[in-house]
Amino acid sequence: MFPMDHSRRGFFNTLTAATTAAAGWQAFAAQLAQAQAPGVAADSYWTVVRRQFPLKEGLIYMNAANVCPASRPVLDRHADFLRDFHSNPSFQNRDKYAEMQERLRKKLARLLRVEPGEVAITRNTSEGSNIVVTGLPLKQGDEVIITSHNHPSNNDSWKVRARREGFTIREIQTPVPAASAEQLLGEIEKAVTARTRVIAVTHLTSTCGLLYPVREIAELARRRNVWMHLDGAQTFGALDVNLGAIPCDSYSTSAHKWMMGPLEAGVLVVRTGRIKELWPSIVTAKWSDTLADSRKFEVFGQRDDPRIAALEAAADFLEMVGLGSIESRVRNQGQYLKERLHALGVEVKTNLQPALSAGVVKVNLKGRELKPVYDTLYEKHRVAIALTASGDAMGLRFSPHIYNTKAEADEVVSSLKKILA
Ligand SMILES: Cc1ncc(COP(=O)(O)O)c(C=O)c1O
């Protein structure tokens, strides 16, 4: 159930220079190992994990779909490298980041089960998706399929470009709630024509927490020779995303959400066979026409180098805790909360079936103004969530992560019950 020791190999020798963070990582690894010893209660593992997060005492933070806290080991490694950078910003002291970036690329590739040369390190999901949106050669008459619950970075971005260049957008309405995976796939299949060039969908929507059947959609795209772009902002770090089994052409995600990594870091995956079709959006120093893999999408000029160290730390943390264990925990938390909220009698907009949902839970309160409830939850009960004020996704969004507990879910439900009484 939990990751074996082999997943911890190499974490300590990734730390260059003497770092104060190393001791914290070692202590964390030892505590995780102890928590897995025979006879120790299964929940101890998650108690150890929870202790790594510097969340304020008494705060119930259930907003992973927006921004996650980074764990102490990640923050400490980031701080070490930040201090080191500013103590000596010479070219010589910064040389190490080139090597670190390549090591990070390999780690991310291993986690996502793609090739290192398919991984570009970006600044967030929006940037990664916009590299695809602006970089694909499209002309008048071409068609791009999007869904109404795509994030604006994978919806408005296509519309803005289409207005300039005259290609056609076919927007499919995302059903609330969705009836089945077949319904979702069927609607996309119906929209594909001989002119379709791109299908751009969201792995798990931030609006209502709908998990799309992305493997089947990607297979459809392959059969029709259509580029499939997948927005993974709500899945990498929450689910054990295996891009080896999802044949999409590109996948974009952010580190500051479920990955529990630094702010303003992200990952874009573009398949080897497709890289040459995609133009880079930003070209500056270090560009070369010989850049033939995903590195051609990360020529951004001077970067925040210590953030690369923080992103590597986030990848190490995911590997150490184990993406399989994380997925089970996230799914259990989401399912438990959904069922408790459903039992409370509020409208749950997230599909109740585990196959069509994961850790993002949206509820609507019919006949109640949402904003005062949202404010009271935070101000009186210290529950931090998100609010969608209008539209078909209108409601309160709860997105628990591995640092949340069942007791917190119970407290959230009982606080909501008191407010609604
Ligand atoms: C599905 C989805 N895509 C893209 C984004 C944009 O993420 P970022 O602001 O990190 O680029 C979000 C943010 O919430 C999202 O939920």
The ligand as an SDF file (V2000), in Angstrom:
LIG
                    3D

 16 16  0  0  0  0  0  0  0  0999 V2000
   -8.2010   23.2640  -14.5840 C   0  0  0  0  0  0  0  0  0  0  0  0
   -7.2870   24.4410  -14.4390 C   0  0  0  0  0  0  0  0  0  0  0  0
   -6.4840   24.7870  -15.4490 N   0  0  0  0  0  0  0  0  0  0  0  0
   -5.6340   25.8050  -15.3780 C   0  0  0  0  0  0  0  0  0  0  0  0
   -5.5410   26.5610  -14.2360 C   0  0  0  0  0  0  0  0  0  0  0  0
   -4.5720   27.6920  -14.1900 C   0  0  0  0  0  0  0  0  0  0  0  0
   -3.5680   27.4130  -13.2940 O   0  0  0  0  0  0  0  0  0  0  0  0
   -2.3860   28.4620  -13.1070 P   0  0  0  0  0  0  0  0  0  0  0  0
   -3.0290   29.7110  -12.5990 O   0  0  0  0  0  0  0  0  0  0  0  0
   -1.5070   27.8050  -12.1200 O   0  0  0  0  0  0  0  0  0  0  0  0
   -1.7860   28.6480  -14.4360 O   0  0  0  0  0  0  0  0  0  0  0  0
   -6.3650   26.2700  -13.1400 C   0  0  0  0  0  0  0  0  0  0  0  0
   -6.3310   27.0870  -11.9490 C   0  0  0  0  0  0  0  0  0  0  0  0
   -7.1170   26.9600  -11.0430 O   0  0  0  0  0  0  0  0  0  0  0  0
   -7.2550   25.1740  -13.2480 C   0  0  0  0  0  0  0  0  0  0  0  0
   -8.0420   24.8200  -12.2390 O   0  0  0  0  0  0  0  0  0  0  0  0
  1  2  1  0
  2  3  1  0
  2 15  2  0
  3  4  2  0
  4  5  1  0
  5  6  1  0
  5 12  2  0
  6  7  1  0
  7  8  1  0
  8  9  2  0
  8 10  1  0
  8 11  1  0
 12 13  1  0
 12 15  1  0
 13 14  2  0
 15 16  1  0
M  END
$$$$
